[in-house]
């Protein structure tokens, strides 16, 4: 298995090199040069596997055994999931009227990011220990990724984690998962801007190849292929559990499963589309909040950022720069690196791009309201009132509390009744415990876990990134200074915080 860039300038990288990278040197994102095929025989063989075993099977398709032997891979995945609050790691809530919710939020930070993040960090630590090396992780977050990266990597001797989050645009629980970690290898910055603002200086830092090489700079956002790789597994797990494939007779096409995903940076929906390309019979629906660039791109070809990022009740998907759309474009455009490079460079310079007619046809332009067509992906958009109505209805009918992001997906269930012949799955990306204000606004209550209550009693540590006339350059300089100074301390075997 070898990897290439979506912009065509890099070929032949192995998993280890991709794991330790952010963006590819040409500015693109790494993808496998070829995708394995998931035929009916493989799927039937995997049916009934526990989630952790399924992750090992999926990961082994993309990580050659000479890099991580099978026994080591099983050990790393087992350790990654050992701290989850339920032994099965993920759960399916089967509610009324065919509403099946796949709960992916039973990790330390109560968000689906913990699934891929813990595995990815264990992979990193495996290579760092083997090579006696060091790396610096730089993460921009809209809320959940930063906390997950911190909790997964805290205390590891070969890894420093620099996290930047948008001050005032995350929930108190999301913020406390970041700023209450006082481990010496954790460095947190609160930026006066949106998550899309944060992405700008981070892209510039990753584009500095001398900085990347000198300080082992890498990303743990879903830019990192390993994050997307692990996310493939929960789509396959959902299919094996909920599609009804066991009822299909031999020689008959396997049934389709509709999977509805709350979408922001598009990493999760990209994973779903990748497994669809591998042969899994999925019908994908990407649901967004008022930050609707993914919906506009799919329905009208308008891949353009709005003037500002709207603050909604689902803050983790308050994103106007869904960078994983680049992976989708690459697949949909037949792995045409030149076209992707041209498109993405124009978008990054102007924040606007209208897909040409020939691209729009490939990208499967379709409106969610025309459900007779079968295309690559359906989309829909939900405002705050729709989120609250969905949370209230789900509680009334099931006594089940949704987080506002999961409600963005489940809104589709209540507004688009489906055929009994088609099973559906809704992805629950976070626990409602992380979004107490939204739960209260919906008029609901929720018993907070002890781990959340304990956060209020912990001391905090973080640095501010103030807004200035030249804020992008100022933030870039501050973060670069942090990376360099931490490296100097580590080279002298010292402690950074006193």
Protein Blocks (a to p, Z undefined) as FASTA:
>chain_A
ZZddfklpaghiafklmmmpccdfkopacddfbdcdddfklmmmmgopafklmmmmmmmm
mmcfklmgfklmmmmmmmmmmmpcbfnlpacdddehhiacddfklbfnopaklmmmmmmm
mmmmmmmmmnopadddddddfklmmmmmmmmmgoiakbccdddddehiacfklmmmmmmp
ccfkbccddddddfklmmmmmmmmmmmmmlmmmnopacfbfklmklmmmmmmmmmmmmmm
mnommmpcghiacdddddddddfklmmmmmmmmmmmnopacdddddddfblmlmmmmmno
pacddfbdcddfblmlmcfbdfklmmmmmmmnoopaklmmmmmmmmmmnopacddfklmm
mnopacfklmmbccfbdcddddfklmmmmmmmmmmmnopacdfklmmmmmmmmmmccdfk
lccddddfbdfklmmmlmmmnopacdddfklmmmmmpccddddddddfklmmmmmmmmmm
mmmmmmmmmmnopafbZZ
